[in-house]
């Protein structure tokens, strides 16, 4: 009887220590997660539509010499676009640019032009959180794509959150532009997709 009581007391102590250690691990993991993705979270916290439009107006002239770029006035976003030949090259270039998805239409061609960029990434770079505020896009917002200096204008028609395995979002049967990024920030549980129709 005494042995059973002692055993129960020891077991409670062990379970208490395990719970304590697990709680510490969870807290440390959460702190690490926030730290790694801090720039993307700060983009979300500091987002201001009016300031974004002002910033865009200031920046667009500085980018006028970049022949391949994306401009989203609503987000105050201007970024370089690259056109990789394959998925391996695309994954490398994501830390250096917004990238065109190989196998999808080019601007001006028939089909669905697909670009992807990081909402957050474990490796820090200028482009590791380029699409961190893509969730702020609404129907009717403008997106401008420059390809070899030629401007293509689009208007947002649909925003959606899909599973990573959902391939219909890059279907070439659609006519327009699709922007794609991982979501929520710091995860790849889903894909945030923005579909826009060509208006000019």
C-alpha positions, 0 to 999 in steps of 0.5 A: 500500500505504501509502495503504491502511494509512493509510486503515484507520488513519483508518477505525478512528479514525473508527469508534472515535469514532462508537462513543464518541459513540453510547455517550455518547448512549445513557448520556445518553438512559438518564439522561434516561429515568430522570430523567423517570420518577423518581417512578414508579420511586421508587413501585416501589422504595419500595412496601411492602404493609403501609405502603400499607394503613396509609396507606390507612386514614389517608387514606380519611377525608380523601377522604370528601367526594370523590363520585367516586373510586377506592380501592385499599387494597393500593396505598395509593391514593385518587384522584379520578375524572373522566368525560370526554365524549370521548377528547380530553377524556380525554387532557387530564384524565389529568394531573388524575385517573384517568379513565373511558373514554367509551363504556364502562359506568358503575358499576352499569350492565350492561357493563365499566366502564373507567378509565385512568390514567398509570403515568408521563408526561413532564409532571409532575403529581399524577396523572402516575404514579397507576398506577405500582404497578398491577402489584402487584395480585394475584387477590383484591385489593379495588378500591372505586369511588365514583360520586356518593357511591355505593360499588361494590366489586370483587375482582381476578380477572385481570391481563394485559399486552396490545398497545395494539391489543388491544380485547377488554379494554374489551369491553362483553360483560364484566361488571365493572371494568377498570383500564388503564395503559401498561407498562412504566413510561416506555413505551407498548409494552403495556397493563397491565390489571386486571379485577375482578368486582363483589362488592357 
